[in-house]
């Protein structure tokens, strides 16, 4: 918890780890980033909502 939404946190390494996580949902060992980008299931409209540091 960073305190009343006043502090800035450098969360890029955490989200990089999340996006590089291998899901094993296909034989190619797709990552979360592959699914979000639409490459895994050949989808045009994809997205992700993320929440971090919830107190």
Kinemage of the C-alpha trace (Angstrom):
@kinemage 1
@onewidth
@group {chain A} dominant
@subgroup {mainchain}
@vectorlist {calphas} color= white
{ca unk a 1} P 0.000 0.000 0.000
{ca unk a 2} L 1.505 3.325 -1.048
{ca unk a 3} L -0.644 5.668 1.040
{ca unk a 4} L -3.667 7.677 -0.088
{ca unk a 5} L -2.736 7.586 -3.792
{ca unk a 6} L 0.076 10.117 -3.384
{ca unk a 7} L 3.137 8.041 -4.147
{ca unk a 8} L 4.478 6.994 -7.509
{ca unk a 9} L 5.548 3.373 -7.891
{ca unk a 10} L 7.672 1.916 -10.654
{ca unk a 11} L 5.598 -1.134 -11.591
{ca unk a 12} L 6.974 -1.829 -15.073
{ca unk a 13} L 9.066 -4.852 -13.959
{ca unk a 14} L 6.021 -6.391 -12.287
{ca unk a 15} L 3.821 -5.994 -15.378
{ca unk a 16} L 6.649 -7.218 -17.621
{ca unk a 17} L 6.758 -10.420 -15.567
{ca unk a 18} L 2.974 -10.800 -15.845
{ca unk a 19} L 2.982 -10.319 -19.634
{ca unk a 20} L 5.892 -12.749 -20.153
{ca unk a 21} L 4.225 -15.493 -18.094
{ca unk a 22} L 3.834 -18.684 -20.133
{ca unk a 23} L 0.226 -19.874 -20.143
{ca unk a 24} L 0.769 -23.211 -21.937
{ca unk a 25} L -2.663 -22.793 -23.542
{ca unk a 26} L -1.259 -24.029 -26.856
{ca unk a 27} L 1.713 -26.049 -28.001
{ca unk a 28} L 3.699 -22.850 -28.615
{ca unk a 29} L 3.802 -21.981 -24.896
{ca unk a 30} L 2.015 -18.695 -25.471
{ca unk a 31} L 2.519 -15.848 -23.039
{ca unk a 32} L -0.096 -13.567 -21.539
{ca unk a 33} L 1.120 -10.893 -23.982
{ca unk a 34} L 0.380 -13.226 -26.913
{ca unk a 35} L -3.178 -13.710 -25.699
{ca unk a 36} L -3.746 -10.006 -25.017
{ca unk a 37} L -2.389 -9.013 -28.433
{ca unk a 38} L -4.691 -11.482 -30.186
{ca unk a 39} L -1.940 -13.662 -31.683
{ca unk a 40} L -2.895 -16.849 -29.829
{ca unk a 41} L -6.508 -17.096 -30.934
{ca unk a 42} L -6.258 -14.834 -34.030
{ca unk a 43} L -8.564 -12.184 -32.581
{ca unk a 44} L -8.634 -8.580 -33.792
{ca unk a 45} L -10.035 -6.937 -30.656
{ca unk a 46} L -8.323 -7.882 -27.412
{ca unk a 47} L -7.409 -6.114 -24.220
{ca unk a 48} L -6.415 -6.385 -20.602
{ca unk a 49} L -7.389 -4.582 -17.419
{ca unk a 50} L -4.887 -4.593 -14.594
{ca unk a 51} L -5.047 -3.367 -11.018
{ca unk a 52} L -2.002 -3.147 -8.782
{ca unk a 53} L -1.257 -1.956 -5.243
{ca unk a 54} L -4.794 -2.193 -3.972
{ca unk a 55} L -4.841 -1.424 -0.254
